Amino acid sequence: MGDEAERRQQRPDLPERGTSDVGSARKKLSSFQIDRNLAKLIKDGPSYKGKETQIGSIYLYKIKSTETDVELLKIGRTQKHPDRRRSQIKGVCAHVEVEEHASAVAEEINFHGFAEKLIHAELANFQHQWVCNCGVRHKEYFDVNEDHAVQVFERWRDFCREQPWTSDGKILPGWGQRLQNMGRFSGSEKEFNHWELARRWSVFTSPMTVERVASDAIRLWKDGFPKRWRIVALAEFMTMACISRVSFWTTTWTVIIVGLLLVDLLTTDDMHTLNWIDRLMGGGLQAFMLGVDIKTVGKGSSDQSLSPDSRRTQMLDASLAQETDHPTPIGTRVSKFGDSHFTDDCSLDATTGESPDAMNCDSSSEDEICSSPSVEVASRRNRLGSGLEFSSPNTETLAYRNREIEVVDLTGMDSD
């Protein structure tokens, strides 16, 4: 213990680095990796849940500690008064000296927590991790040249002072476009060149007045004139019509410009292609394969006011007008009339193309009979139920469009 105390008393003064000596890199991150990390931080923005978006101060203190022979720089944030925070660090960590850097005076800014995060990301290779007298392994200490640290400190402090993000942490369009236009880092992907990294981000965070004005003008033009190409097309048309000589090419180009302008201006709500797509999405392919308008289904409620004879005539007319009949609760019998033989088709199954009631159709006789599945089920239930004999259904023969049609009325039959 005595040797250790004697060694500390005989320790020489800490040497000062030259301006060209940045410091010894502790980590092995390349400039390309640090550049990528900075770009991602700026694009993603600060977290609105923590203190990154709040108002506070960032500070840069020069530290002399009894635990290390290196003069360190502490870069951190606080929402307290800077002098109070400096006294707290000196007392808790038992440093020999804690002095605020004269060129990096703490001041309140927005996004102070995120400014600290950006500074630490750029100086990641100079981070000095060690166990302090307070027993904490700090991450805010750096073994780096003072002048270089001050440049990094001022760069990101001034950048966050510009408030390039919204209150919820989203980057503003102007800065987002500037970040996108930066391009890829031109340095080596494996080597570390902090001077090139610093130059690149100094240009990004400090746009010239001409760049700011041009960026604002472009954004104003895009936001204020969403249909700006129409104005350009109309101006070009007027120029060609009033100044240019009449020729084949000028006429052709004028027609093209006017045509595109009319297509964009005119409404195209009732186009045939759009109606076809609407029917396809509403009823699928069956709306086109069967020639059925899906929109007319379910409109039979208005037929309740018609008389029974009128409804019967309408049903016959609809069933004979289509090539494929739909199954109905009324069975029909069609007989031969004159020299021609008419066969009534039963409804086809949509998947197999065969009639679901094919077994119920009697095709052996000259007169072909098709019965509804509901009739068969009802007759089976009546036969298996009480064993009673039911009366025959009422039939009626009608002459309709040169055909004899026998209609079976099932409404008068008893049900179980």
Legacy VTK file of the C-alpha trace (Angstrom):
# vtk DataFile Version 3.0
C-alpha trace
ASCII
DATASET POLYDATA
POINTS 416 float
0.000 0.000 0.000
2.882 2.332 0.787
4.453 1.723 -2.625
1.164 2.517 -4.344
0.784 5.824 -2.486
4.377 6.761 -3.235
3.882 5.970 -6.907
0.809 8.232 -7.132
2.670 11.116 -5.469
5.567 10.792 -7.907
3.309 10.647 -10.997
4.378 13.243 -13.589
2.044 15.886 -14.994
-0.285 14.724 -17.766
1.151 15.568 -21.177
-0.916 17.609 -23.597
-1.605 16.257 -27.094
-0.814 18.132 -30.237
-3.586 19.340 -32.485
-2.809 16.657 -35.064
-2.995 13.875 -32.481
-6.661 12.957 -32.264
-6.183 10.161 -29.751
-5.852 6.421 -29.565
-8.813 4.488 -30.873
-10.144 1.949 -28.379
-12.651 0.212 -30.636
-12.257 -1.147 -34.130
-15.146 0.492 -35.916
-14.365 1.742 -39.397
-15.364 5.163 -40.627
-17.914 3.470 -42.890
-19.616 1.808 -39.907
-19.699 5.013 -37.863
-21.044 6.918 -40.877
-23.804 4.352 -41.314
-24.694 4.507 -37.611
-24.954 8.298 -37.713
-27.161 8.235 -40.813
-29.487 5.684 -39.213
-29.768 7.700 -36.011
-30.664 10.864 -37.907
-33.174 9.087 -40.138
-34.923 7.230 -37.313
-34.944 10.308 -35.106
-35.092 10.611 -31.334
-37.442 8.606 -29.172
-40.292 10.739 -27.904
-40.769 8.479 -24.873
-37.413 9.317 -23.248
-35.491 12.524 -22.667
-34.052 12.687 -26.172
-36.677 15.177 -27.367
-36.755 17.306 -24.205
-35.004 20.594 -23.465
-31.748 20.366 -21.554
-28.032 21.083 -21.674
-25.038 19.145 -22.931
-21.653 19.776 -21.383
-17.972 19.057 -22.020
-15.799 18.761 -18.890
-12.074 18.200 -18.597
-11.436 15.512 -16.002
-8.383 14.720 -13.922
-8.853 11.589 -11.877
-6.734 9.652 -9.390
-7.666 6.391 -11.128
-6.016 7.057 -14.493
-2.970 8.814 -15.884
-4.876 10.085 -18.945
-6.671 13.405 -19.091
-10.222 12.581 -20.065
-13.120 14.523 -21.475
-16.612 13.901 -20.162
-19.446 14.686 -22.579
-22.916 14.279 -21.156
-26.347 15.836 -20.729
-28.275 17.304 -17.847
-31.539 19.082 -17.114
-30.037 20.680 -14.032
-27.916 23.795 -13.909
-24.462 23.009 -15.431
-22.560 24.248 -12.346
-24.650 22.068 -10.063
-24.046 19.063 -12.279
-20.290 19.742 -12.341
-20.141 19.922 -8.528
-22.156 16.703 -8.293
-19.728 14.840 -10.585
-16.708 16.057 -8.658
-18.188 15.038 -5.332
-19.604 11.629 -6.282
-16.752 10.473 -8.511
-14.020 12.070 -6.340
-12.165 13.547 -9.300
-9.178 15.766 -8.665
-10.432 18.373 -11.138
-13.633 18.900 -13.129
-13.422 21.942 -15.381
-15.831 23.109 -18.064
-14.210 23.651 -21.439
-14.103 27.325 -22.383
-14.998 26.641 -26.042
-17.924 24.314 -25.267
-20.115 26.188 -22.823
-23.276 24.329 -21.820
-26.534 25.869 -23.002
-30.115 24.692 -23.211
-31.218 23.215 -26.532
-34.015 21.035 -27.825
-33.284 17.335 -28.314
-30.395 17.589 -25.828
-30.480 13.852 -25.128
-30.239 13.021 -28.813
-27.370 15.484 -29.292
-25.421 13.545 -26.689
-26.239 10.309 -28.516
-24.925 11.658 -31.824
-21.704 12.921 -30.235
-21.064 9.574 -28.584
-21.742 7.766 -31.876
-19.130 9.809 -33.765
-16.547 9.479 -30.971
-17.258 5.777 -30.404
-13.672 4.728 -31.153
-12.328 7.095 -28.458
-14.618 5.985 -25.664
-12.680 5.337 -22.437
-14.476 2.672 -20.438
-13.241 2.298 -16.916
-14.500 1.729 -13.406
-14.757 5.061 -11.651
-14.219 5.763 -7.951
-18.003 5.674 -7.576
-18.024 2.062 -8.793
-19.782 2.791 -12.088
-18.397 1.937 -15.519
-19.091 5.215 -17.287
-19.638 5.608 -21.049
-19.384 9.398 -21.213
-15.592 9.615 -20.922
-13.379 9.963 -23.999
-9.650 9.879 -24.579
-9.522 12.310 -27.497
-7.941 15.614 -28.482
-9.764 18.615 -27.009
-9.997 20.605 -30.246
-11.427 17.665 -32.130
-13.901 16.894 -29.353
-15.033 20.518 -29.343
-15.678 20.370 -33.094
-17.832 17.281 -32.715
-19.590 18.816 -29.722
-20.441 22.036 -31.541
-21.465 20.241 -34.752
-24.211 18.122 -33.211
-25.237 20.758 -30.667
-25.876 23.271 -33.459
-27.569 20.591 -35.575
-30.070 19.736 -32.828
-30.605 23.450 -32.263
-32.026 23.557 -35.815
-34.764 21.143 -34.623
-34.614 18.870 -37.686
-37.275 16.533 -36.248
-40.871 16.949 -35.246
-41.983 16.697 -31.629
-42.685 12.979 -32.073
-39.230 12.261 -33.524
-39.885 12.233 -37.304
-37.287 13.908 -39.493
-38.438 16.971 -41.408
-38.768 16.621 -45.209
-35.984 19.101 -45.961
-33.406 17.338 -43.811
-34.655 13.945 -44.912
-34.097 14.871 -48.555
-30.653 16.247 -47.709
-29.751 13.021 -45.927
-30.906 10.991 -48.917
-28.779 13.073 -51.279
-25.596 12.544 -49.286
-24.628 9.437 -51.172
-22.424 6.592 -50.056
-19.343 7.107 -47.888
-16.340 7.329 -50.194
-13.731 6.114 -47.714
-12.543 2.606 -47.032
-15.018 0.226 -45.422
-12.318 -1.272 -43.168
-10.074 1.653 -42.227
-10.741 4.419 -39.748
-10.270 8.001 -40.941
-11.976 10.344 -38.534
-10.979 13.483 -40.400
-12.832 12.370 -43.523
-15.811 11.404 -41.384
-15.811 14.818 -39.696
-15.584 16.665 -43.019
-18.521 14.719 -44.450
-20.883 15.433 -41.550
-19.752 19.044 -41.238
-20.992 19.616 -44.791
-24.289 17.901 -43.994
-25.043 19.806 -40.789
-24.009 23.212 -42.147
-25.794 23.837 -45.449
-24.993 27.070 -47.224
-27.568 29.823 -47.633
-27.928 29.038 -51.333
-28.707 25.408 -50.527
-31.325 26.370 -47.957
-33.050 28.777 -50.332
-33.000 26.257 -53.204
-34.360 23.494 -50.961
-37.174 25.714 -49.687
-38.062 26.783 -53.240
-38.221 23.207 -54.496
-40.372 22.100 -51.572
-42.682 25.093 -52.019
-43.042 24.340 -55.726
-43.882 20.693 -55.090
-46.281 21.328 -52.204
-47.942 24.421 -53.626
-48.425 23.149 -57.174
-49.328 19.448 -57.069
-50.562 19.660 -60.688
-47.543 21.629 -61.875
-46.970 19.422 -64.928
-50.315 20.552 -66.318
-49.120 24.144 -66.227
-45.918 23.149 -67.991
-47.820 21.176 -70.627
-50.231 24.038 -71.242
-47.351 26.522 -71.531
-45.601 24.236 -74.000
-48.786 23.881 -76.020
-49.301 27.638 -76.191
-45.668 28.162 -77.197
-45.913 25.625 -80.013
-49.273 26.986 -81.182
-48.224 30.641 -81.221
-44.530 30.575 -82.094
-43.585 27.329 -83.830
-44.248 26.765 -87.482
-46.949 24.363 -88.508
-45.490 20.999 -89.455
-46.233 17.318 -89.081
-44.099 16.887 -85.950
-45.388 19.988 -84.189
-48.953 18.976 -84.931
-48.349 15.430 -83.681
-46.699 16.616 -80.483
-49.479 19.146 -79.894
-52.112 16.427 -80.241
-50.213 14.244 -77.774
-49.953 17.043 -75.209
-53.610 18.000 -75.532
-54.648 14.334 -75.366
-52.716 13.680 -72.174
-54.092 16.837 -70.637
-57.666 15.871 -71.495
-57.210 12.330 -70.170
-56.025 13.725 -66.853
-58.736 16.376 -66.617
-61.778 14.423 -67.791
-63.576 12.110 -65.434
-63.609 8.437 -66.412
-66.105 6.953 -63.992
-68.214 4.893 -66.410
-65.548 3.119 -68.431
-66.322 -0.299 -69.900
-63.143 -1.813 -68.493
-63.892 -0.537 -64.999
-67.433 -1.926 -65.144
-66.082 -5.303 -66.277
-63.643 -5.351 -63.367
-66.422 -4.326 -60.986
-68.600 -7.223 -62.112
-65.695 -9.625 -61.926
-64.885 -8.603 -58.360
-68.541 -8.632 -57.327
-69.658 -11.997 -58.675
-66.587 -13.788 -59.953
-66.332 -15.493 -63.326
-69.818 -16.941 -63.060
-71.286 -13.507 -63.748
-69.765 -13.681 -67.238
-69.929 -17.429 -67.930
-73.646 -17.679 -67.172
-74.617 -14.223 -68.363
-76.208 -13.411 -65.018
-76.209 -9.945 -63.586
-75.356 -10.411 -59.919
-76.817 -7.052 -59.007
-80.386 -8.184 -59.929
-80.425 -11.080 -57.446
-82.705 -10.566 -54.487
-85.126 -8.166 -56.188
-88.094 -10.578 -56.088
-89.676 -8.806 -53.127
-91.464 -6.412 -55.466
-93.236 -9.342 -57.201
-95.334 -10.099 -54.114
-97.974 -7.593 -55.248
-98.600 -9.416 -58.551
-101.429 -11.879 -59.072
-100.679 -15.637 -59.166
-101.274 -15.792 -62.914
-98.991 -12.849 -63.581
-96.245 -14.309 -61.436
-96.625 -17.682 -63.175
-96.333 -16.031 -66.596
-93.229 -14.110 -65.558
-91.584 -17.259 -64.194
-92.259 -19.166 -67.391
-90.991 -16.304 -69.495
-87.756 -16.069 -67.487
-87.156 -19.836 -67.466
-87.551 -20.203 -71.227
-85.597 -17.073 -72.101
-82.333 -18.429 -70.703
-80.363 -21.329 -72.081
-79.694 -22.660 -68.621
-82.582 -22.785 -66.177
-82.159 -22.352 -62.442
-83.809 -24.823 -60.048
-87.211 -23.668 -58.830
-89.664 -25.133 -56.306
-92.094 -25.870 -59.181
-91.596 -28.887 -61.421
-92.468 -28.509 -65.128
-93.459 -31.049 -67.747
-92.842 -30.218 -71.398
-94.443 -32.298 -74.175
-93.888 -32.551 -77.915
-95.690 -29.940 -79.936
-95.922 -30.186 -83.690
-92.975 -31.759 -85.505
-90.249 -30.531 -83.149
-89.173 -32.163 -79.894
-88.342 -29.674 -77.112
-86.370 -30.882 -74.123
-86.299 -28.801 -70.916
-82.788 -28.692 -69.468
-82.290 -29.036 -65.755
-79.954 -26.709 -63.913
-76.263 -27.561 -64.351
-73.816 -27.961 -61.562
-71.180 -25.216 -61.619
-68.259 -27.579 -61.059
-69.100 -30.813 -62.897
-71.322 -29.469 -65.677
-73.931 -32.171 -64.880
-77.384 -31.747 -63.496
-77.634 -32.262 -59.726
-81.027 -33.880 -60.320
-79.930 -36.138 -63.155
-81.140 -39.205 -61.297
-84.600 -37.624 -60.961
-85.026 -37.032 -64.698
-86.896 -39.715 -66.641
-85.312 -39.683 -70.091
-86.695 -43.051 -71.228
-90.050 -41.686 -72.253
-90.710 -39.304 -75.065
-91.853 -36.687 -72.590
-88.992 -35.744 -70.290
-89.770 -34.927 -66.681
-87.427 -33.114 -64.234
-88.428 -32.745 -60.631
-86.988 -30.482 -57.967
-84.962 -31.995 -55.096
-87.420 -30.392 -52.712
-90.256 -32.436 -54.240
-88.349 -35.692 -53.808
-87.468 -34.946 -50.182
-91.016 -33.937 -49.402
-92.445 -37.101 -50.996
-89.989 -39.357 -49.127
-90.842 -37.730 -45.807
-94.557 -38.166 -46.489
-94.105 -41.840 -47.379
-91.951 -42.644 -44.368
-93.901 -40.483 -41.904
-97.402 -41.597 -41.049
-97.981 -43.919 -43.957
-100.970 -41.941 -45.104
-101.854 -41.514 -48.738
-101.733 -37.942 -49.968
-103.767 -36.546 -52.764
-102.211 -36.012 -56.148
-100.955 -32.511 -56.878
-103.112 -30.272 -59.018
-101.949 -29.937 -62.594
-102.795 -27.392 -65.225
-101.947 -27.401 -68.931
-101.076 -24.065 -70.484
-100.363 -23.080 -74.056
-97.386 -20.775 -74.119
-95.503 -19.675 -77.279
-96.522 -22.687 -79.433
-95.794 -25.093 -76.592
-97.931 -27.096 -74.221
-96.695 -26.732 -70.649
-98.106 -28.698 -67.772
-97.664 -26.873 -64.457
-97.690 -28.806 -61.178
-99.052 -26.840 -58.227
-97.447 -27.999 -54.984
-98.947 -25.341 -52.735
-102.054 -27.352 -52.034
-100.283 -30.532 -50.825
-100.134 -31.416 -47.156
-96.839 -31.102 -45.347
-95.483 -32.949 -42.324
LINES 1 417
416 0 1 2 3 4 5 6 7 8 9 10 11 12 13 14 15 16 17 18 19 20 21 22 23 24 25 26 27 28 29 30 31 32 33 34 35 36 37 38 39 40 41 42 43 44 45 46 47 48 49 50 51 52 53 54 55 56 57 58 59 60 61 62 63 64 65 66 67 68 69 70 71 72 73 74 75 76 77 78 79 80 81 82 83 84 85 86 87 88 89 90 91 92 93 94 95 96 97 98 99 100 101 102 103 104 105 106 107 108 109 110 111 112 113 114 115 116 117 118 119 120 121 122 123 124 125 126 127 128 129 130 131 132 133 134 135 136 137 138 139 140 141 142 143 144 145 146 147 148 149 150 151 152 153 154 155 156 157 158 159 160 161 162 163 164 165 166 167 168 169 170 171 172 173 174 175 176 177 178 179 180 181 182 183 184 185 186 187 188 189 190 191 192 193 194 195 196 197 198 199 200 201 202 203 204 205 206 207 208 209 210 211 212 213 214 215 216 217 218 219 220 221 222 223 224 225 226 227 228 229 230 231 232 233 234 235 236 237 238 239 240 241 242 243 244 245 246 247 248 249 250 251 252 253 254 255 256 257 258 259 260 261 262 263 264 265 266 267 268 269 270 271 272 273 274 275 276 277 278 279 280 281 282 283 284 285 286 287 288 289 290 291 292 293 294 295 296 297 298 299 300 301 302 303 304 305 306 307 308 309 310 311 312 313 314 315 316 317 318 319 320 321 322 323 324 325 326 327 328 329 330 331 332 333 334 335 336 337 338 339 340 341 342 343 344 345 346 347 348 349 350 351 352 353 354 355 356 357 358 359 360 361 362 363 364 365 366 367 368 369 370 371 372 373 374 375 376 377 378 379 380 381 382 383 384 385 386 387 388 389 390 391 392 393 394 395 396 397 398 399 400 401 402 403 404 405 406 407 408 409 410 411 412 413 414 415
